[in-house]
């Protein structure tokens, strides 16, 4: 599924996801097995599912209930510079500058740059943490100058 194909869940999907999340979340609290068996009521099919997969399903249901679109991408996935730019919310030339400056690791396949998803996500998390720290620092400086009323 391409990034531009990801759709927001409908109100009906959100409501169903919320009910399902609440039920699954409560059930997960009671599970002790690492590979519980679940049953599909319509077909009476029983399936063993890794507990980690059920926990991931709970996260998906929670996000869906909040109206957030979902996409699952394996972390080993390599991206184009355009896909990376879309994920970061910046221009493709800016991503290329980041790559060439060594801010994000990449490989070249012929003339094309490929970036691991985990490297993009790591860079994004690092930038977000730095941004948060700068905001905290600015607030402290403003407090020190007495710009906030008590």
Secondary structure in CASP SS format (residue, H / E / C, confidence):
PFRMAT SS
TARGET T0000
AUTHOR 0000-0000-0000
METHOD secondary structure of the structure
MODEL  1
X C 1.00
X C 1.00
X H 1.00
X H 1.00
X H 1.00
X C 1.00
X C 1.00
X C 1.00
X C 1.00
X C 1.00
X H 1.00
X H 1.00
X H 1.00
X H 1.00
X H 1.00
X H 1.00
X H 1.00
X H 1.00
X H 1.00
X H 1.00
X H 1.00
X H 1.00
X H 1.00
X H 1.00
X H 1.00
X H 1.00
X H 1.00
X H 1.00
X H 1.00
X H 1.00
X C 1.00
X C 1.00
X C 1.00
X C 1.00
X C 1.00
X C 1.00
X E 1.00
X E 1.00
X E 1.00
X E 1.00
X C 1.00
X C 1.00
X C 1.00
X C 1.00
X E 1.00
X E 1.00
X E 1.00
X E 1.00
X C 1.00
X C 1.00
X H 1.00
X H 1.00
X H 1.00
X H 1.00
X H 1.00
X H 1.00
X H 1.00
X H 1.00
X H 1.00
X H 1.00
X H 1.00
X H 1.00
X H 1.00
X H 1.00
X H 1.00
X C 1.00
X C 1.00
X C 1.00
X C 1.00
X C 1.00
X C 1.00
X C 1.00
X C 1.00
X C 1.00
X C 1.00
X C 1.00
X C 1.00
X E 1.00
X E 1.00
X C 1.00
X H 1.00
X H 1.00
X H 1.00
X H 1.00
X H 1.00
X H 1.00
X H 1.00
X H 1.00
X C 1.00
X C 1.00
X C 1.00
X H 1.00
X H 1.00
X H 1.00
X H 1.00
X H 1.00
X H 1.00
X H 1.00
X H 1.00
X H 1.00
X C 1.00
X C 1.00
X C 1.00
X C 1.00
X C 1.00
X C 1.00
X E 1.00
X E 1.00
X E 1.00
X C 1.00
X C 1.00
X E 1.00
X E 1.00
X E 1.00
X E 1.00
X E 1.00
X H 1.00
X H 1.00
X H 1.00
X H 1.00
X H 1.00
X H 1.00
X H 1.00
X H 1.00
X H 1.00
X H 1.00
X H 1.00
X H 1.00
X H 1.00
X H 1.00
X H 1.00
X H 1.00
X H 1.00
X H 1.00
X H 1.00
X H 1.00
X H 1.00
X H 1.00
X H 1.00
X H 1.00
X H 1.00
X H 1.00
X H 1.00
X H 1.00
X C 1.00
X C 1.00
X C 1.00
X C 1.00
X C 1.00
X C 1.00
END
